[in-house]
Amino acid sequence: MATNTKALRTVLLTAGVIATAGCATGSGNDFMADTSWGEANRRTMAAQVIDPNPVYETAIPPTTAQNAVAAIDRYYDDAVKEPDEVSTTASPE
C-alpha cells in the first residue's frame, strides 16, 4: 500500500510539473513581449503634458501697462469690448 501511495504521489507531482511547465513564458523577460503594453497610459499622460516651447501661427500682440489699465477701467465701467468672432471648427467647403 505504501508503494502505491509513493507511486501515486510521484505521478501527481510529475503531472503537476508538466502542467505548470505549459505556463512558462520562456527565457528572459518574455512577460513584456508586447511592446504596446501600457501604450494607453503613456498616450493619456502625454496628452496632459503642455508643450514647453509652443509654436503659434500668429505672434502674440504686444501690450503695455496702459492697455491693461484701460481694460480694467472698461471692466469696472461695464464697457467691455466685444471680442472678435472666433470659430473653433473648420467648415467643409
C-alpha positions, 0 to 999 in steps of 0.5 A: 500500500505504501508503494502505491501511495509513493507511486501515486504521489510521484505521478501527481507531482510529475503531472503537476510539473508538466502542467505548470511547465505549459505556463512558462513564458520562456527565457528572459523577460518574455512577460513584456513581449508586447511592446504596446503594453501600457501604450494607453497610459503613456498616450493619456499622460502625454496628452496632459503634458503642455508643450514647453516651447509652443509654436503659434501661427500668429505672434502674440500682440504686444501690450503695455501697462496702459492697455491693461489699465484701460481694460480694467477701467472698461471692466469696472465701467461695464464697457467691455469690448466685444471680442472678435468672432472666433470659430473653433471648427473648420467648415467643409467647403 
